[in-house]
Amino acid sequence: MIAKLVNFFGDPQYRAQRWRLFVIVMAITLMADFLVRRDHVEGFWQAIPGWGALYGFIACFLIIFFSKFLGHQGKLMRREDYYD
C-alpha cells in the first residue's frame, strides 16, 4: 500500500493525476471556507473567504523560497559527496 502511494507522488507518469488531485483539494478547501461563520473576527482580512488558504499558500511558498535562498546564496548547502 505504501509503495503505491510513494510511486504515485514520485513517478512522473502520474503528474496529471497529481495536479488534478491538487486542484480538487484546493477547490474543496476554498468552498468549505464559505461555510464558516465569521461573526467575531479580529481583523477585516479574516472576513474574506479563502483568506486562510491564500495565507497558508503564500507562507509555504515564502518558507521554501527563503530556505532555498539560504542554502544556495548563504553557502549552507554542501556538495553531495561532502561526507565521503
Biopython code that builds the backbone (N, CA, C, O; Angstrom):
import numpy as np
from Bio.PDB.StructureBuilder import StructureBuilder

atoms = [
    (1, "MET", "N", (0.818, -1.200, 0.000)),
    (1, "MET", "CA", (0.000, 0.000, 0.000)),
    (1, "MET", "C", (0.859, 1.260, 0.000)),
    (1, "MET", "O", (0.615, 2.188, -0.771)),
    (2, "ILE", "N", (1.879, 1.284, 0.883)),
    (2, "ILE", "CA", (2.728, 2.465, 0.966)),
    (2, "ILE", "C", (3.566, 2.624, -0.305)),
    (2, "ILE", "O", (3.877, 3.745, -0.708)),
    (3, "ALA", "N", (3.930, 1.507, -0.933)),
    (3, "ALA", "CA", (4.710, 1.577, -2.171)),
    (3, "ALA", "C", (3.892, 2.238, -3.281)),
    (3, "ALA", "O", (4.433, 3.013, -4.069)),
    (4, "LYS", "N", (2.599, 1.937, -3.346)),
    (4, "LYS", "CA", (1.737, 2.570, -4.347)),
    (4, "LYS", "C", (1.651, 4.080, -4.109)),
    (4, "LYS", "O", (1.671, 4.869, -5.053)),
    (5, "LEU", "N", (1.555, 4.466, -2.846)),
    (5, "LEU", "CA", (1.474, 5.883, -2.511)),
    (5, "LEU", "C", (2.770, 6.608, -2.859)),
    (5, "LEU", "O", (2.741, 7.706, -3.415)),
    (6, "VAL", "N", (3.902, 5.995, -2.534)),
    (6, "VAL", "CA", (5.202, 6.592, -2.856)),
    (6, "VAL", "C", (5.369, 6.698, -4.367)),
    (6, "VAL", "O", (5.845, 7.716, -4.872)),
    (7, "ASN", "N", (4.982, 5.660, -5.084)),
    (7, "ASN", "CA", (5.079, 5.704, -6.546)),
    (7, "ASN", "C", (4.164, 6.770, -7.136)),
    (7, "ASN", "O", (4.522, 7.416, -8.121)),
    (8, "PHE", "N", (2.986, 6.962, -6.544)),
    (8, "PHE", "CA", (2.057, 7.967, -7.053)),
    (8, "PHE", "C", (2.652, 9.363, -6.938)),
    (8, "PHE", "O", (2.519, 10.164, -7.863)),
    (9, "PHE", "N", (3.305, 9.669, -5.822)),
    (9, "PHE", "CA", (3.854, 11.008, -5.635)),
    (9, "PHE", "C", (5.242, 11.185, -6.227)),
    (9, "PHE", "O", (5.709, 12.315, -6.365)),
    (10, "GLY", "N", (5.912, 10.095, -6.581)),
    (10, "GLY", "CA", (7.258, 10.216, -7.111)),
    (10, "GLY", "C", (7.399, 9.959, -8.591)),
    (10, "GLY", "O", (8.386, 10.381, -9.194)),
    (11, "ASP", "N", (6.453, 9.286, -9.190)),
    (11, "ASP", "CA", (6.568, 8.873, -10.587)),
    (11, "ASP", "C", (6.033, 9.960, -11.517)),
    (11, "ASP", "O", (4.923, 10.450, -11.312)),
    (12, "PRO", "N", (6.800, 10.343, -12.532)),
    (12, "PRO", "CA", (6.347, 11.399, -13.459)),
    (12, "PRO", "C", (5.105, 11.025, -14.268)),
    (12, "PRO", "O", (4.418, 11.914, -14.769)),
    (13, "GLN", "N", (4.800, 9.731, -14.409)),
    (13, "GLN", "CA", (3.653, 9.344, -15.224)),
    (13, "GLN", "C", (2.335, 9.742, -14.566)),
    (13, "GLN", "O", (1.311, 9.812, -15.245)),
    (14, "TYR", "N", (2.338, 10.005, -13.259)),
    (14, "TYR", "CA", (1.120, 10.392, -12.545)),
    (14, "TYR", "C", (1.007, 11.908, -12.364)),
    (14, "TYR", "O", (0.212, 12.376, -11.550)),
    (15, "ARG", "N", (1.787, 12.664, -13.107)),
    (15, "ARG", "CA", (1.817, 14.122, -12.948)),
    (15, "ARG", "C", (0.445, 14.755, -13.165)),
    (15, "ARG", "O", (0.038, 15.619, -12.388)),
    (16, "ALA", "N", (-0.263, 14.347, -14.191)),
    (16, "ALA", "CA", (-1.587, 14.923, -14.479)),
    (16, "ALA", "C", (-2.581, 14.582, -13.367)),
    (16, "ALA", "O", (-3.387, 15.425, -12.972)),
    (17, "GLN", "N", (-2.525, 13.362, -12.869)),
    (17, "GLN", "CA", (-3.435, 12.962, -11.791)),
    (17, "GLN", "C", (-3.123, 13.712, -10.499)),
    (17, "GLN", "O", (-4.035, 14.104, -9.771)),
    (18, "ARG", "N", (-1.838, 13.911, -10.215)),
    (18, "ARG", "CA", (-1.465, 14.680, -9.014)),
    (18, "ARG", "C", (-1.960, 16.109, -9.123)),
    (18, "ARG", "O", (-2.474, 16.668, -8.154)),
    (19, "TRP", "N", (-1.807, 16.703, -10.297)),
    (19, "TRP", "CA", (-2.256, 18.082, -10.491)),
    (19, "TRP", "C", (-3.771, 18.188, -10.313)),
    (19, "TRP", "O", (-4.260, 19.119, -9.674)),
    (20, "ARG", "N", (-4.506, 17.235, -10.878)),
    (20, "ARG", "CA", (-5.957, 17.212, -10.730)),
    (20, "ARG", "C", (-6.351, 17.068, -9.260)),
    (20, "ARG", "O", (-7.262, 17.750, -8.790)),
    (21, "LEU", "N", (-5.673, 16.192, -8.545)),
    (21, "LEU", "CA", (-5.942, 15.992, -7.125)),
    (21, "LEU", "C", (-5.663, 17.267, -6.337)),
    (21, "LEU", "O", (-6.432, 17.628, -5.446)),
    (22, "PHE", "N", (-4.578, 17.942, -6.658)),
    (22, "PHE", "CA", (-4.236, 19.204, -6.003)),
    (22, "PHE", "C", (-5.318, 20.255, -6.228)),
    (22, "PHE", "O", (-5.719, 20.938, -5.286)),
    (23, "VAL", "N", (-5.788, 20.391, -7.449)),
    (23, "VAL", "CA", (-6.812, 21.382, -7.769)),
    (23, "VAL", "C", (-8.129, 21.049, -7.058)),
    (23, "VAL", "O", (-8.816, 21.944, -6.567)),
    (24, "ILE", "N", (-8.471, 19.775, -7.006)),
    (24, "ILE", "CA", (-9.715, 19.366, -6.333)),
    (24, "ILE", "C", (-9.639, 19.664, -4.842)),
    (24, "ILE", "O", (-10.595, 20.183, -4.267)),
    (25, "VAL", "N", (-8.507, 19.340, -4.207)),
    (25, "VAL", "CA", (-8.359, 19.601, -2.777)),
    (25, "VAL", "C", (-8.396, 21.103, -2.495)),
    (25, "VAL", "O", (-9.004, 21.530, -1.513)),
    (26, "MET", "N", (-7.760, 21.896, -3.332)),
    (26, "MET", "CA", (-7.784, 23.347, -3.140)),
    (26, "MET", "C", (-9.197, 23.901, -3.329)),
    (26, "MET", "O", (-9.611, 24.796, -2.592)),
    (27, "ALA", "N", (-9.933, 23.385, -4.299)),
    (27, "ALA", "CA", (-11.304, 23.851, -4.520)),
    (27, "ALA", "C", (-12.199, 23.487, -3.335)),
    (27, "ALA", "O", (-13.022, 24.297, -2.909)),
    (28, "ILE", "N", (-12.045, 22.278, -2.804)),
    (28, "ILE", "CA", (-12.841, 21.869, -1.638)),
    (28, "ILE", "C", (-12.502, 22.739, -0.435)),
    (28, "ILE", "O", (-13.396, 23.133, 0.314)),
    (29, "THR", "N", (-11.230, 23.040, -0.244)),
    (29, "THR", "CA", (-10.817, 23.908, 0.859)),
    (29, "THR", "C", (-11.422, 25.295, 0.719)),
    (29, "THR", "O", (-11.903, 25.869, 1.696)),
    (30, "LEU", "N", (-11.399, 25.829, -0.477)),
    (30, "LEU", "CA", (-11.953, 27.163, -0.707)),
    (30, "LEU", "C", (-13.470, 27.170, -0.525)),
    (30, "LEU", "O", (-14.016, 28.102, 0.064)),
    (31, "MET", "N", (-14.155, 26.136, -1.026)),
    (31, "MET", "CA", (-15.611, 26.070, -0.857)),
    (31, "MET", "C", (-16.000, 25.890, 0.604)),
    (31, "MET", "O", (-16.988, 26.466, 1.058)),
    (32, "ALA", "N", (-15.231, 25.095, 1.345)),
    (32, "ALA", "CA", (-15.527, 24.891, 2.768)),
    (32, "ALA", "C", (-15.360, 26.172, 3.549)),
    (32, "ALA", "O", (-16.026, 26.370, 4.565)),
    (33, "ASP", "N", (-14.482, 27.046, 3.093)),
    (33, "ASP", "CA", (-14.265, 28.308, 3.792)),
    (33, "ASP", "C", (-15.479, 29.230, 3.682)),
    (33, "ASP", "O", (-15.652, 30.110, 4.526)),
    (34, "PHE", "N", (-16.307, 29.053, 2.679)),
    (34, "PHE", "CA", (-17.516, 29.864, 2.556)),
    (34, "PHE", "C", (-18.591, 29.431, 3.563)),
    (34, "PHE", "O", (-19.543, 30.174, 3.804)),
    (35, "LEU", "N", (-18.448, 28.249, 4.146)),
    (35, "LEU", "CA", (-19.430, 27.744, 5.092)),
    (35, "LEU", "C", (-19.151, 28.184, 6.534)),
    (35, "LEU", "O", (-19.995, 28.001, 7.412)),
    (36, "VAL", "N", (-17.987, 28.753, 6.776)),
    (36, "VAL", "CA", (-17.601, 29.155, 8.125)),
    (36, "VAL", "C", (-18.241, 30.496, 8.463)),
    (36, "VAL", "O", (-18.205, 31.438, 7.671)),
    (37, "ARG", "N", (-18.830, 30.562, 9.660)),
    (37, "ARG", "CA", (-19.419, 31.832, 10.108)),
    (37, "ARG", "C", (-18.308, 32.739, 10.617)),
    (37, "ARG", "O", (-17.384, 32.286, 11.293)),
    (38, "ARG", "N", (-18.402, 33.992, 10.295)),
    (38, "ARG", "CA", (-17.386, 34.964, 10.695)),
    (38, "ARG", "C", (-18.033, 36.093, 11.493)),
    (38, "ARG", "O", (-18.017, 37.253, 11.080)),
    (39, "ASP", "N", (-18.593, 35.738, 12.627)),
    (39, "ASP", "CA", (-19.261, 36.735, 13.463)),
    (39, "ASP", "C", (-18.264, 37.553, 14.282)),
    (39, "ASP", "O", (-18.458, 38.752, 14.485)),
    (40, "HIS", "N", (-17.212, 36.913, 14.745)),
    (40, "HIS", "CA", (-16.272, 37.578, 15.653)),
    (40, "HIS", "C", (-14.860, 37.520, 15.078)),
    (40, "HIS", "O", (-14.034, 36.727, 15.531)),
    (41, "VAL", "N", (-14.590, 38.340, 14.106)),
    (41, "VAL", "CA", (-13.249, 38.392, 13.524)),
    (41, "VAL", "C", (-12.480, 39.545, 14.160)),
    (41, "VAL", "O", (-13.067, 40.546, 14.570)),
    (42, "GLU", "N", (-11.173, 39.392, 14.236)),
    (42, "GLU", "CA", (-10.351, 40.431, 14.846)),
    (42, "GLU", "C", (-9.846, 41.435, 13.823)),
    (42, "GLU", "O", (-9.613, 42.594, 14.164)),
    (43, "GLY", "N", (-9.672, 41.015, 12.583)),
    (43, "GLY", "CA", (-9.217, 41.911, 11.523)),
    (43, "GLY", "C", (-10.113, 41.767, 10.317)),
    (43, "GLY", "O", (-10.763, 40.737, 10.143)),
    (44, "PHE", "N", (-10.154, 42.782, 9.485)),
    (44, "PHE", "CA", (-11.037, 42.741, 8.315)),
    (44, "PHE", "C", (-10.645, 41.635, 7.344)),
    (44, "PHE", "O", (-11.497, 41.097, 6.638)),
    (45, "TRP", "N", (-9.352, 41.292, 7.306)),
    (45, "TRP", "CA", (-8.890, 40.268, 6.374)),
    (45, "TRP", "C", (-9.413, 38.880, 6.740)),
    (45, "TRP", "O", (-9.518, 38.015, 5.871)),
    (46, "GLN", "N", (-9.737, 38.657, 7.997)),
    (46, "GLN", "CA", (-10.255, 37.357, 8.403)),
    (46, "GLN", "C", (-11.686, 37.132, 7.926)),
    (46, "GLN", "O", (-12.168, 36.000, 7.942)),
    (47, "ALA", "N", (-12.364, 38.180, 7.507)),
    (47, "ALA", "CA", (-13.724, 38.044, 6.995)),
    (47, "ALA", "C", (-13.738, 37.705, 5.505)),
    (47, "ALA", "O", (-14.800, 37.425, 4.949)),
    (48, "ILE", "N", (-12.596, 37.724, 4.864)),
    (48, "ILE", "CA", (-12.514, 37.427, 3.432)),
    (48, "ILE", "C", (-12.521, 35.910, 3.235)),
    (48, "ILE", "O", (-11.653, 35.225, 3.777)),
    (49, "PRO", "N", (-13.467, 35.374, 2.480)),
    (49, "PRO", "CA", (-13.475, 33.924, 2.224)),
    (49, "PRO", "C", (-12.228, 33.512, 1.440)),
    (49, "PRO", "O", (-11.857, 34.153, 0.457)),
    (50, "GLY", "N", (-11.605, 32.457, 1.883)),
    (50, "GLY", "CA", (-10.406, 31.967, 1.214)),
    (50, "GLY", "C", (-9.128, 32.572, 1.751)),
    (50, "GLY", "O", (-8.045, 32.236, 1.273)),
    (51, "TRP", "N", (-9.221, 33.452, 2.729)),
    (51, "TRP", "CA", (-8.033, 34.120, 3.258)),
    (51, "TRP", "C", (-7.062, 33.115, 3.879)),
    (51, "TRP", "O", (-5.853, 33.212, 3.666)),
    (52, "GLY", "N", (-7.576, 32.161, 4.636)),
    (52, "GLY", "CA", (-6.704, 31.184, 5.292)),
    (52, "GLY", "C", (-5.931, 30.347, 4.295)),
    (52, "GLY", "O", (-4.742, 30.095, 4.485)),
    (53, "ALA", "N", (-6.590, 29.916, 3.238)),
    (53, "ALA", "CA", (-5.919, 29.114, 2.215)),
    (53, "ALA", "C", (-4.871, 29.938, 1.480)),
    (53, "ALA", "O", (-3.770, 29.455, 1.219)),
    (54, "LEU", "N", (-5.207, 31.168, 1.150)),
    (54, "LEU", "CA", (-4.251, 32.040, 0.458)),
    (54, "LEU", "C", (-3.062, 32.366, 1.347)),
    (54, "LEU", "O", (-1.915, 32.327, 0.902)),
    (55, "TYR", "N", (-3.340, 32.686, 2.595)),
    (55, "TYR", "CA", (-2.275, 32.997, 3.544)),
    (55, "TYR", "C", (-1.349, 31.795, 3.736)),
    (55, "TYR", "O", (-0.128, 31.951, 3.759)),
    (56, "GLY", "N", (-1.919, 30.608, 3.874)),
    (56, "GLY", "CA", (-1.119, 29.401, 4.027)),
    (56, "GLY", "C", (-0.272, 29.105, 2.805)),
    (56, "GLY", "O", (0.883, 28.700, 2.935)),
    (57, "PHE", "N", (-0.833, 29.301, 1.614)),
    (57, "PHE", "CA", (-0.084, 29.056, 0.382)),
    (57, "PHE", "C", (1.084, 30.019, 0.246)),
    (57, "PHE", "O", (2.196, 29.608, -0.085)),
    (58, "ILE", "N", (0.835, 31.297, 0.501)),
    (58, "ILE", "CA", (1.897, 32.294, 0.396)),
    (58, "ILE", "C", (2.969, 32.048, 1.450)),
    (58, "ILE", "O", (4.158, 32.159, 1.152)),
    (59, "ALA", "N", (2.572, 31.715, 2.675)),
    (59, "ALA", "CA", (3.544, 31.454, 3.727)),
    (59, "ALA", "C", (4.409, 30.244, 3.380)),
    (59, "ALA", "O", (5.624, 30.281, 3.576)),
    (60, "CYS", "N", (3.810, 29.190, 2.873)),
    (60, "CYS", "CA", (4.552, 27.989, 2.481)),
    (60, "CYS", "C", (5.531, 28.313, 1.347)),
    (60, "CYS", "O", (6.684, 27.880, 1.376)),
    (61, "PHE", "N", (5.078, 29.059, 0.369)),
    (61, "PHE", "CA", (5.934, 29.455, -0.747)),
    (61, "PHE", "C", (7.127, 30.265, -0.252)),
    (61, "PHE", "O", (8.258, 30.034, -0.682)),
    (62, "LEU", "N", (6.880, 31.210, 0.648)),
    (62, "LEU", "CA", (7.967, 32.047, 1.162)),
    (62, "LEU", "C", (8.963, 31.244, 2.000)),
    (62, "LEU", "O", (10.166, 31.495, 1.933)),
    (63, "ILE", "N", (8.482, 30.294, 2.779)),
    (63, "ILE", "CA", (9.390, 29.458, 3.564)),
    (63, "ILE", "C", (10.299, 28.646, 2.644)),
    (63, "ILE", "O", (11.504, 28.557, 2.877)),
    (64, "ILE", "N", (9.725, 28.058, 1.605)),
    (64, "ILE", "CA", (10.526, 27.272, 0.665)),
    (64, "ILE", "C", (11.513, 28.160, -0.072)),
    (64, "ILE", "O", (12.683, 27.802, -0.207)),
    (65, "PHE", "N", (11.056, 29.322, -0.553)),
    (65, "PHE", "CA", (11.934, 30.232, -1.282)),
    (65, "PHE", "C", (13.082, 30.706, -0.396)),
    (65, "PHE", "O", (14.233, 30.719, -0.831)),
    (66, "PHE", "N", (12.778, 31.095, 0.844)),
    (66, "PHE", "CA", (13.801, 31.598, 1.756)),
    (66, "PHE", "C", (14.804, 30.509, 2.120)),
    (66, "PHE", "O", (16.001, 30.783, 2.195)),
    (67, "SER", "N", (14.345, 29.288, 2.345)),
    (67, "SER", "CA", (15.273, 28.215, 2.692)),
    (67, "SER", "C", (16.173, 27.856, 1.510)),
    (67, "SER", "O", (17.353, 27.561, 1.701)),
    (68, "LYS", "N", (15.632, 27.876, 0.299)),
    (68, "LYS", "CA", (16.475, 27.626, -0.877)),
    (68, "LYS", "C", (17.489, 28.751, -1.059)),
    (68, "LYS", "O", (18.639, 28.503, -1.422)),
    (69, "PHE", "N", (17.064, 29.983, -0.808)),
    (69, "PHE", "CA", (17.977, 31.125, -0.894)),
    (69, "PHE", "C", (19.113, 30.978, 0.117)),
    (69, "PHE", "O", (20.276, 31.193, -0.222)),
    (70, "LEU", "N", (18.779, 30.614, 1.354)),
    (70, "LEU", "CA", (19.812, 30.417, 2.368)),
    (70, "LEU", "C", (20.753, 29.282, 1.991)),
    (70, "LEU", "O", (21.961, 29.376, 2.207)),
    (71, "GLY", "N", (20.211, 28.223, 1.436)),
    (71, "GLY", "CA", (21.038, 27.088, 1.065)),
    (71, "GLY", "C", (22.017, 27.405, -0.036)),
    (71, "GLY", "O", (23.178, 27.002, 0.030)),
    (72, "HIS", "N", (21.567, 28.123, -1.051)),
    (72, "HIS", "CA", (22.427, 28.405, -2.202)),
    (72, "HIS", "C", (23.248, 29.674, -2.023)),
    (72, "HIS", "O", (24.462, 29.646, -2.228)),
    (73, "GLN", "N", (22.634, 30.765, -1.653)),
    (73, "GLN", "CA", (23.342, 32.037, -1.530)),
    (73, "GLN", "C", (24.045, 32.186, -0.180)),
    (73, "GLN", "O", (25.081, 32.844, -0.089)),
    (74, "GLY", "N", (23.496, 31.588, 0.850)),
    (74, "GLY", "CA", (24.092, 31.688, 2.179)),
    (74, "GLY", "C", (25.167, 30.647, 2.428)),
    (74, "GLY", "O", (25.712, 30.566, 3.529)),
    (75, "LYS", "N", (25.473, 29.861, 1.427)),
    (75, "LYS", "CA", (26.515, 28.833, 1.492)),
    (75, "LYS", "C", (26.276, 27.812, 2.596)),
    (75, "LYS", "O", (27.232, 27.300, 3.178)),
    (76, "LEU", "N", (25.015, 27.507, 2.894)),
    (76, "LEU", "CA", (24.707, 26.490, 3.885)),
    (76, "LEU", "C", (24.648, 25.098, 3.273)),
    (76, "LEU", "O", (24.810, 24.102, 3.978)),
    (77, "MET", "N", (24.419, 25.021, 1.965)),
    (77, "MET", "CA", (24.303, 23.743, 1.282)),
    (77, "MET", "C", (25.701, 23.206, 0.957)),
    (77, "MET", "O", (26.590, 23.963, 0.567)),
    (78, "ARG", "N", (25.878, 21.924, 1.119)),
    (78, "ARG", "CA", (27.146, 21.267, 0.822)),
    (78, "ARG", "C", (26.995, 20.371, -0.408)),
    (78, "ARG", "O", (25.887, 20.026, -0.818)),
    (79, "ARG", "N", (28.143, 20.006, -0.981)),
    (79, "ARG", "CA", (28.127, 19.090, -2.115)),
    (79, "ARG", "C", (27.558, 17.749, -1.686)),
    (79, "ARG", "O", (27.528, 17.431, -0.497)),
    (80, "GLU", "N", (27.111, 16.969, -2.649)),
    (80, "GLU", "CA", (26.522, 15.675, -2.352)),
    (80, "GLU", "C", (27.537, 14.720, -1.732)),
    (80, "GLU", "O", (27.173, 13.904, -0.885)),
    (81, "ASP", "N", (28.788, 14.805, -2.133)),
    (81, "ASP", "CA", (29.822, 13.897, -1.627)),
    (81, "ASP", "C", (30.657, 14.553, -0.530)),
    (81, "ASP", "O", (31.822, 14.192, -0.365)),
    (82, "TYR", "N", (30.113, 15.485, 0.212)),
    (82, "TYR", "CA", (30.847, 16.230, 1.228)),
    (82, "TYR", "C", (31.379, 15.323, 2.336)),
    (82, "TYR", "O", (32.503, 15.511, 2.803)),
    (83, "TYR", "N", (30.580, 14.343, 2.758)),
    (83, "TYR", "CA", (30.986, 13.483, 3.864)),
    (83, "TYR", "C", (31.698, 12.207, 3.413)),
    (83, "TYR", "O", (32.045, 11.379, 4.255)),
    (84, "ASP", "N", (31.919, 12.028, 2.135)),
    (84, "ASP", "CA", (32.585, 10.803, 1.638)),
    (84, "ASP", "C", (34.074, 10.833, 1.838)),
    (84, "ASP", "O", (34.765, 9.881, 1.474)),
]
sb = StructureBuilder()
sb.init_structure("model")
sb.init_model(0)
sb.init_chain("A")
sb.init_seg("    ")
for serial, (resi, resn, name, xyz) in enumerate(atoms, 1):
    if name == "N":
        sb.init_residue(resn, " ", resi, " ")
    sb.init_atom(name, np.array(xyz, "f"), 0.0, 1.0, " ", f" {name:<3s}", serial, name[0])
structure = sb.get_structure()
